[in-house]
Amino acid sequence: MQFLDFTKKVVLITGAATGIGANAARYIAKLGGQMALVDINATGLNEVVEQIKGDNSPNALAIVADVTEDSERIIAETINHFGRLDVLVNNAAIGSEKNIMDADISDFDRMMNTNLRSIVILTKLAVPHLEKSKGNIVNVSSISGIVPVKYAFYGMTKAALDQFSKSAANEFGPRNIRVNSVNPSFVLTPMFENAFTAEEALRLKNKCKERYPIGRMGRTEEISAAIAFLASEAASFITGVQFAVDGGAISAGAHYLN
Ligand code: NAI
């Protein structure tokens, strides 16, 4: 048996139109996964689905939906189309470069809603299906869930998400569902490009080069590899971990790039 084989596995990924989610969708589809892909960005999502179908992958379904509003429809469309769910990858999130005094409380509410509340709801809806398939959940968090970064509100959503992942791992273990977290440091994606001014983005890239032991930002496929590993049978004895994919940022104390 191939451990990194997703044949006959139905994998639902949120935020799959761009960045890490889009890359992970293509990556797991190449390993045989049947993909239920969710995003509010219909154009980007349909492109990813077409690419996957063009790669001769078994199946890919676009679910244009907002994770903060459409959880029930997301699970229902997945089950109606594929009949099962094996892996839930909670990846959709929004970022903000603002510090505490500059950010509005509405920024905080928006981020908590998207990065945390929606995941709690989707998880509760997915668990009965994951229990049947002995499936698992991978939550895409951030090193900011583990160590402080400059952007407090974003970091708070990820720290809370990590606690949720660990509690869920404990609660769902006896139901044969694993729950793990992937915690990237900076990765070049639309989120990174949109969150910062060009000047700040360049400063951060240079800081990563200077201070991360691996000497650069992460690449989307490096995060996809970690997601695929944790979601696969290769990780059958792993649950409740925060898997930092960070070029050594945490171990070098290089997370707070001021
Ligand atoms: P991205 O902005 O490129 O992609 C996020 C996707 O989520 C977008 O396609 C967006 O349309 C979708 N999305 C946002 N809100 C949504 C909603 N309400 N409903 C449905 N879809 C929604 O972001 P990126 O960088 O690929 O981030 C993916 C994950 O990785 C996020 O959880 C992020 O916090 C995490 N991360 C990213 C890092 C980075 O440096 N890029 C570093 C650490 C963690």
Boltz pocket constraint, residues with backbone or C-beta under 6 A from the ligand:
constraints:
  - pocket:
      binder: B
      contacts: [[A, 14], [A, 15], [A, 16], [A, 17], [A, 18], [A, 19], [A, 20], [A, 21], [A, 38], [A, 39], [A, 40], [A, 41], [A, 44], [A, 65], [A, 66], [A, 67], [A, 68], [A, 90], [A, 91], [A, 92], [A, 93], [A, 94], [A, 95], [A, 114], [A, 140], [A, 141], [A, 142], [A, 143], [A, 183], [A, 184], [A, 185], [A, 186], [A, 187], [A, 188], [A, 189], [A, 190], [A, 191], [A, 192]]
      max_distance: 6.0
